[in-house]
Structure formats: structure tokens, C-alpha cells
């Protein structure tokens, strides 16, 4: 009779079946990690399992449940990874013919490993669907039994035996973190845990680059995900399983996602602190704790399942040195670790990918509010007797491993006579672990792009879902960038714009209408524009005093205040802050330099009444919009971390595309 579910009893029977063939992995107490991860850390190291991964549990559970007649005919699966290795090994120890269908570009090492265990390996099309068509054709011809890597209930039962061992070793465990790829592992583990003790929290973790179960949880229905390149390639899956999805929805308390940077850092932590070699897919649970997307108490007993350790030693070495990209840098520039990449304005401009900048800045905000950023106050040096000055901003991204220093020169009014612009930006990127200067680039594009990304991120998370009209105050470069970025994250049926200069306003409407295809309407007054809008973005130089007045705002309006970035500058009437939910990029900076300074200085709000920093909302530590009626304000003065993550992203893109000029400063 075909099974339609997996139960605790099934998992207990599977444990008996597979016991003679597997390693009962220990539960390790990792005290050294407690401080960094914010809980009492235990790990279940399945990389110590035979075949180096948990997959052998599910493969053996399925195969050992077959009748003798079924075993005599053999088994088949499609997997070039740990499941394929597990089926090959199980076939060898049980004396059963195993066939493994793998992509035709599978590394020879994996192919040879499977063949060395007696498996028949068939190289086939790279496409997933085509490989499974081949599987079914082989079943039709030879009568093999399919051992699916996650949709089979006997496979789920085998994976669930991990939970039985955790509960035996740590009966008072409070939270268990489990990676999610196809979903078979967490289906088995969550069933065993919840049917034993429903109070234990089960959290699934996916890579941000491939997260169908996370998206499905957010949308309330099975949702297909776009699979991007990820270090955690063992978790790559674009669609929740028919059998796994209902179990995960029933038993898994939370599903969270982690960035590539967080995964990379987690691999290093496991190696350095636990002295275990774990592949990136195995480390997403550690990444979730380390990056703050999962919150715990300091005394909470948390078990993280480390699923596997089958990763190339060369890649492990690169990660332990600091970064896959930095290792690639050394290979690309050939010759000296001290070489620095130089990028001019045109090269930087050609590398700008607005979607990538949005992603980088969002990750930067999360890092800032996870304690992964060091960001001193900026320094300004004024030239006596003139309005010229140079500002310096510096920041350290602990997760990414980079330090940046950006210099912004402005007010040099005589420069055009010398063939120079009145303002110039330059950025230096250093490798945090060595202090090596890795890149010097023109910064003209940096501030504008990351500022636009900041505004768009706030619209994405704080504007009403039914917002239809976007208002832009200003008609300069930042007004253009804000529009380009915001329409990447939200659709608007109308855009209204106002600027003090009619000529600049006409030019903006003409250019941006042609570029975006949107209906952009110019307004005669700021009041007319603001009264029409659901989202208001202010991008002026903020020298004229408050432009936006409280009486003009509709209930539920979201405001993005960009222009005020120095003491005395102002775009918003201070009384708007009284009834609004105020969100800053960095509270300390906005109180000094942003529009928030006026509301605080005038006693309209106190610093404690500022609702949140944007990173806290992105991490789920604070709520975003909570009603359709509330007015929300995002006050952004710009942060060094925005520069750091954007510059690091551009640097890595330059390496990938072979742009820039290597130069050796220290010979």
C-alpha cells in the first residue's frame, strides 16, 4: 500500500532499520560560539556520517523497506550530489544494483566516486525535468524502484532519525534549526519533534538565492522561486515538493533566509570554532543565528543541524583565507597579493546594476543592525577662506570582510577653469583581514546609486500595498535615480513631480517620461504634488527650509526624506514627526544631520520615540507599517556601510568581468 504521510512511528521503525549501517553522530556542545550566536549552541555534525552527509539515512530507510523482489530489480535516482552518493553507497553495502542519473557536466570526481561504489552512472541532460524523464524511462525498461531525494515518505522517515538522536541526547532542547533544500530533511525532523514535544521550536533556513519554501510561506501558497547562483548549491530547489510542503506548513514554526555573505561567514565560524569542515549548504543554520534573522535568549538551548561536509578542499581553503572572491582576485591579477585594481568613472558606471545595488544595500542595513558593522562618525576638513571642503566617511563590514574610505570634495568653484569638476568622490576598498588596498575607484556613481537604493528599500517595506501615486520633490540627478530605483520595487499608476526651477522641471518630465514610459505630471506647487501622493520623496538640496507641510499629507502617506544631510538642512515640517512612525537609516546620524534633527531639537519627539532603524525592520526585530492610516517617515542621511557594500559589489563585478587596471603600489 502506497504511503501518504510520514509519522513518528515510521521514523522510529526507520531508526531500527538503518542502525546497523550508519554512524550515530554525536551532539556537540559548542560553548565557543555562544557569545557570537546569542544562545547555548549545540550542533549535530552529519558530515561525520558515512558518505559525509545525512542523505545516507533516507536512502537506506527507503531501500531497506523494499521487498526482496524489488531489491533484486535495483534502484534508481537522479542526483549528482550527496543523495546520489548515498544511493550508490547503500547499493554497495546491501548488494543492490544502483543507477544514478547525473548532469552531463558533473565533475569527474563525483562520477568516479559513484562508480567506485559499483553504481551505474548515466550522464544525461543538465535540465532537471529531462533527467527525471530518463529516470522514468529506465524504470519502464528495467523495473527499478525510484529513490527520490525528498518526496519519498520512507526517505523522510530516515532523515527524521536525526531528530530522535537529538531528543535522546538533549531532551530539553528548545529550538532546532534545519537547512531546507527540497524539504525531505526538515519534513522528517519536524514530524519527529512536533509529534514528540510540540513546544520545541523548529526553524527552517534557506539561502536567499533559492528560497521557494520561504516565498510560499510569505504568499500562503506554493510558490516557484528563481534559483540564482549560491554557495549553498546543495539547497538549490525552485519549487516546494507536493509531499513535503504540507508537512512543512503543519510542523515548521518559522522559515528564514540568509545571504551569501552570511553563509560564507558561517562556514568560517564552523571551521574556526567547531573545528569541523562543513559545506556551505550545511551552515545556513549558523548563518541565521549569526546574522540575527533568528532571535534567541542567551540561555536558550539551540541545536543546529550541520548536514554535510562534501566540499572541495580548494574552496574550503579559499574561504578560510577570507573570501572566494579575494582568492579569485589573486588568481586574476597574477603575481602579487599587493596589486590594487583601479576603476575609472566610465568603468564604474558600466558595472552599475541597480538590482544588485538594491540587494547590497538591503544586506548592508541588516548587517548594521546585526552588529556586523563598525562605522565611525565622518570627518570634514574645510579649506580656510572658501566654501570648499573634503568629507571622509569610513566603514567596516565584518560580514563581507571589507573596509572603505570615501572622500567627497565639494565647493571648489574655481575648478571648471582648470578642467575639473567642482565636486569629486573617490573610494578606497581595503581587505579587512590584511589591510591590503584592493581597489581605488571613482565614487561619482556610488553615493547616488546607494542613496536611491535606500529610498526604494523604504518604499518596498513601509509604503502601503495599494499606493498608486508617487510624488518626487526635486528634478536633479537624485530625483532621477530615486524614480528609477523605486519603480523596481513597486508599480505606480501615476508620478507627480515639483521643482522650484520650471526649466529643470520640464526637462525632468520630458526625459523621465521617455525613459520610463510612465505618466509623469508636473505640478505648479509642492502642495499640489504632495496632496496627490501616496508616497512622497524629497530630493532637494534642503537649503530653503521645510518644503513639505503636515496639512498636505493624506492618511497613510509614506515619506522618503533624502536631501537633509547636514546640520541646519530641512525638507519636512518638524510637526509631521509628531504623529508619524519615524524610521531612520541610523538614529545617531539622523538626529545630528537629518530632518529628524529639527523634530528632536524642537522637542516635538525624543530620540526614544523614533520607532526603528530600517535594518531592524528588515530583520523582523521591529514592525514596519501596521495600519493603512499611519504616516511613515524614512529619514536617510547616508551611511558608510551603504558605500562599503556597494563598492564591494562593484569590485567583485569588476573582477568577474575583467575590468579595471591592476597597479602595484608596494613593490
GIVENHU-V793523 format. One record per backbone hydrogen bond with DSSP energy under -1.0 kcal/mol. CO is the residue of the C=O (numbers start at 1). NH is the residue of the N-H. E is the energy in kcal/mol with one decimal. If there is no record, write none. Layout:
CO&NH&E, CO&NH&E
This chain:
7&11&-2.0, 8&12&-2.3, 9&13&-2.1, 10&14&-2.2, 11&15&-2.1, 12&16&-1.4, 13&17&-2.1, 14&18&-2.4, 15&19&-1.1, 18&21&-2.1, 18&22&-1.0, 23&25&-1.3, 28&43&-2.5, 30&33&-1.4, 31&34&-1.4, 33&37&-2.3, 34&38&-2.0, 34&39&-1.0, 40&302&-2.8, 41&30&-2.4, 42&304&-2.8, 43&28&-2.7, 44&46&-1.5, 44&306&-2.0, 45&48&-1.7, 46&49&-1.3, 49&52&-2.6, 52&309&-2.1, 54&57&-2.1, 55&59&-2.2, 56&60&-2.5, 57&61&-2.2, 58&62&-2.2, 59&63&-2.5, 60&64&-2.9, 63&66&-1.3, 67&71&-2.3, 68&72&-2.4, 69&73&-1.1, 70&74&-1.3, 74&145&-2.1, 75&99&-1.9, 76&147&-2.5, 77&101&-2.6, 81&85&-1.8, 82&86&-2.2, 83&87&-2.4, 84&88&-2.1, 85&89&-2.5, 86&90&-2.9, 87&91&-2.4, 88&92&-1.8, 89&93&-2.5, 90&94&-2.0, 91&96&-2.6, 97&75&-2.6, 98&120&-3.0, 99&77&-1.8, 100&122&-2.3, 101&79&-1.1, 102&124&-2.8, 103&106&-1.9, 107&111&-1.8, 108&112&-3.3, 109&113&-2.2, 110&114&-2.1, 111&115&-2.3, 112&116&-2.4, 114&119&-1.9, 115&118&-1.9, 120&100&-3.0, 122&102&-2.4, 124&104&-2.1, 127&131&-1.9, 128&132&-2.0, 129&133&-1.7, 130&134&-1.8, 131&135&-2.0, 132&136&-2.3, 133&137&-2.0, 134&138&-2.3, 135&139&-2.3, 136&140&-2.3, 137&141&-1.8, 138&142&-3.0, 139&143&-2.4, 145&76&-2.2, 152&156&-2.3, 153&157&-2.1, 154&158&-1.8, 155&159&-2.2, 156&160&-2.2, 158&161&-1.1, 159&162&-1.6, 160&164&-1.2, 161&165&-1.7, 162&166&-2.1, 163&167&-2.7, 164&168&-1.8, 165&169&-2.1, 166&170&-2.6, 170&173&-1.8, 174&201&-2.9, 175&303&-2.9, 176&203&-2.6, 177&305&-2.4, 178&205&-2.2, 183&187&-1.6, 184&188&-2.0, 185&189&-2.6, 186&190&-2.6, 187&191&-1.6, 188&192&-2.2, 189&193&-2.5, 190&194&-2.7, 191&195&-2.1, 193&197&-3.7, 197&200&-1.8, 201&176&-2.6, 202&253&-1.6, 202&254&-1.4, 203&178&-2.6, 204&256&-2.5, 205&180&-2.5, 206&258&-1.8, 207&210&-1.8, 209&228&-2.6, 211&215&-2.3, 212&216&-2.3, 213&217&-2.2, 214&218&-2.2, 215&219&-2.3, 216&220&-1.6, 216&221&-1.1, 231&233&-1.7, 232&235&-2.0, 233&236&-1.4, 238&225&-2.8, 241&245&-2.0, 244&248&-2.6, 245&249&-2.5, 246&250&-1.6, 247&251&-2.6, 248&252&-2.1, 254&204&-2.9, 256&206&-2.5, 258&208&-3.0, 259&263&-2.0, 260&264&-2.5, 261&265&-2.2, 262&266&-2.0, 263&267&-2.1, 264&268&-1.6, 265&269&-2.2, 266&270&-2.6, 267&271&-2.0, 268&272&-3.1, 269&273&-3.2, 270&276&-1.6, 279&282&-1.5, 280&283&-1.3, 283&287&-2.3, 284&288&-2.1, 285&289&-1.6, 286&290&-2.8, 287&291&-2.5, 288&293&-1.0, 288&294&-1.5, 297&300&-1.3, 300&40&-2.8, 301&174&-2.4, 301&175&-1.7, 302&42&-2.5, 303&177&-2.7, 304&44&-2.3, 306&46&-2.5, 307&54&-1.8, 308&279&-1.5, 309&311&-1.5, 312&316&-2.0, 313&317&-2.2, 314&318&-1.8, 315&319&-2.2, 316&320&-2.5, 317&321&-1.6, 318&322&-1.2, 323&327&-1.9, 324&328&-2.1, 325&329&-2.4, 326&330&-2.0, 327&331&-1.8, 328&332&-2.8, 329&333&-2.6, 336&339&-1.4, 340&663&-2.8, 341&440&-2.4, 342&661&-2.3, 343&442&-1.8, 344&348&-2.6, 345&349&-2.7, 346&350&-2.0, 353&357&-2.4, 354&358&-2.6, 355&359&-2.1, 356&360&-2.6, 357&361&-2.9, 358&362&-2.1, 359&363&-2.2, 360&364&-2.1, 361&365&-2.4, 362&366&-1.9, 363&367&-2.4, 364&368&-2.4, 365&369&-2.0, 367&370&-1.2, 367&372&-2.7, 368&371&-1.0, 372&398&-2.8, 374&396&-2.8, 379&392&-3.2, 381&390&-2.4, 383&386&-1.5, 388&383&-2.8, 389&410&-2.5, 390&381&-2.7, 391&408&-2.6, 392&379&-2.3, 393&406&-3.1, 395&404&-2.3, 396&374&-2.3, 397&401&-2.5, 397&402&-1.1, 401&432&-2.4, 402&397&-2.8, 403&430&-3.5, 404&395&-1.9, 405&428&-2.4, 406&393&-2.3, 407&426&-2.2, 408&391&-2.5, 409&424&-2.2, 410&389&-2.2, 411&413&-1.7, 412&415&-1.6, 415&418&-2.0, 415&420&-2.3, 416&419&-1.2, 422&412&-1.9, 424&409&-3.4, 425&443&-3.0, 426&407&-2.8, 427&441&-2.6, 428&405&-1.9, 429&438&-2.3, 429&439&-1.7, 430&403&-2.3, 431&435&-3.1, 436&431&-2.9, 438&341&-2.7, 439&429&-3.0, 440&343&-2.3, 441&427&-2.6, 445&449&-2.2, 446&450&-2.6, 447&451&-2.1, 448&452&-1.9, 449&453&-2.1, 450&454&-1.8, 451&455&-2.0, 452&456&-2.2, 453&457&-2.6, 454&458&-1.9, 455&459&-1.9, 456&460&-2.5, 457&461&-1.8, 458&462&-2.3, 459&463&-1.4, 464&467&-1.5, 468&493&-1.3, 468&494&-1.8, 469&534&-2.7, 469&535&-1.7, 470&496&-3.0, 471&537&-2.7, 472&498&-2.0, 473&539&-2.8, 476&480&-1.6, 477&481&-2.5, 478&482&-2.8, 479&483&-1.6, 480&484&-2.2, 481&485&-2.5, 482&486&-2.9, 483&487&-2.0, 485&488&-1.2, 486&489&-1.3, 486&490&-1.9, 494&470&-2.4, 495&521&-3.1, 496&472&-2.5, 497&523&-2.4, 498&474&-3.1, 501&505&-2.2, 502&506&-2.6, 503&507&-2.1, 504&508&-2.3, 505&509&-2.5, 506&510&-2.3, 507&511&-2.7, 508&512&-2.9, 509&513&-1.7, 510&514&-1.6, 511&515&-2.2, 512&516&-2.5, 513&517&-2.1, 518&520&-1.1, 519&495&-2.1, 521&497&-2.1, 525&529&-1.6, 526&530&-2.7, 527&531&-2.7, 530&533&-1.4, 534&558&-2.2, 535&471&-3.2, 536&560&-3.3, 537&473&-3.3, 538&562&-2.0, 542&570&-1.6, 548&573&-2.5, 549&552&-1.3, 550&553&-1.4, 554&557&-1.6, 557&632&-2.1, 558&536&-2.8, 559&634&-3.0, 560&538&-2.8, 561&636&-2.3, 566&569&-1.7, 571&547&-2.8, 571&548&-2.4, 573&576&-1.9, 574&577&-1.3, 575&578&-1.1, 581&633&-2.5, 582&611&-1.1, 582&612&-1.3, 583&635&-2.4, 584&614&-2.3, 586&590&-2.5, 587&591&-2.3, 589&593&-3.0, 594&597&-1.5, 595&598&-1.1, 596&600&-2.2, 597&601&-2.9, 598&602&-2.1, 599&604&-2.0, 599&605&-1.5, 600&603&-1.4, 606&609&-1.6, 607&610&-1.3, 612&584&-2.1, 613&616&-1.3, 613&617&-1.2, 614&618&-2.2, 615&619&-1.9, 616&621&-2.2, 616&622&-1.4, 617&620&-1.0, 629&556&-2.0, 631&581&-3.0, 632&559&-2.9, 633&583&-3.1, 634&561&-2.7, 635&585&-1.5, 639&643&-1.2, 640&644&-2.7, 641&645&-2.6, 642&646&-1.7, 643&647&-3.1, 644&648&-2.5, 645&649&-1.8, 646&650&-2.2, 647&651&-2.6, 648&652&-2.3, 649&653&-2.0, 650&654&-2.3, 651&655&-2.1, 652&656&-2.1, 653&657&-2.0, 654&658&-1.1, 654&659&-2.1, 661&342&-2.4, 663&340&-3.3
